Every structure is written in structure tokens, then in C-alpha cells.
Amino acid sequence: MIQLPREGKTRISIFIDNAILQAFRAEAEKRGTGYQTMMNDALRSYLAESGQPITKADLLRIIRQEMPALLRDLTNRNSAGRRSASNAKT
């Protein structure tokens, strides 16, 4: 397992799929943290588990693997919330 130092941060510009960004923002809002912090933590966790530096291809693969379940969960929660609000009105 790689231990990465937590020193310093660098501002970068990257392109991320809209659905991924929305999912991280929604989850961050629920947790009361920043979405960029969550993304950084996800990448840090991946690096710790893999023992190798992450590549662009790795990042895309990880995001594509993880996002469907997260998006399904968010959709189910939103649907349940709308149903509860509807039931409360009647």
C-alpha cells in the first residue's frame, strides 16, 4: 500500500463527465463536505489500493465502474423523496 503525503495542493483544469460531477456534488452536499475533497479522497484511496500511480485510462475506468451504482442510488433516493412529498400533500 502506498502512503501518499498530504502536503500541498495544485490547481488544475480537467474535463469530467457532467453526470459524474453532479453525483459527486450531490453526495458531498449530503455529507456536508466539498465535492473536490471527495474526488481527491477517491483518487487517494485508489492509489493506496493499487500501489501504482493512476493514469488517465485508470481514472476513466474507475469512474465508469463506480458511477452507475452511485447514480442509481441517487435516483432512487430522489424518487423516494418525491413520493414522500406527494403523500404528505394528500
PyMOL commands that set and color helices and strands:
alter all, ss='L'
color gray80, all
select helices_A, chain A and resi 18-31+35-50+56-89
alter helices_A, ss='H'
color red, helices_A
deselect
rebuild
show_as cartoon
